Amino acid sequence: MEDKIPTITFTDLETGQTEELYVLEETVLAGRKYLLLTEDPAGDADAFIFREEGEDADDLTYCPVEDEDEYQAIARLFEELMDDTEFIRE
């Protein structure tokens, strides 16, 4: 039986539109949880790094990592966790 890749649904609070992204990996660094997300888990799809914000599991927010130093640290960590992955920031 093939493992199902977990997904997370994002809702744009302004438009109400939703988008489902696949969770490729997750990790914790300095007490903060990070997710590696993609629109398509197969092949060389774009990937996005998001940081979990909030205390209550019912009211979590995921924010894209925009700080360059934070992004580089998390990208290196995800590269170590996923042997066949290389991050190229565009």
Secondary structure, 3 states (H helix, E strand, C coil): CCCCCCEEEEECCCCCCEEEEEEEEEEEECCEEEEEEECCCCCCCCEEEEEEECCCHHHCEEEECCCHHHHHHHHHHHHHHCCCCCCCCC
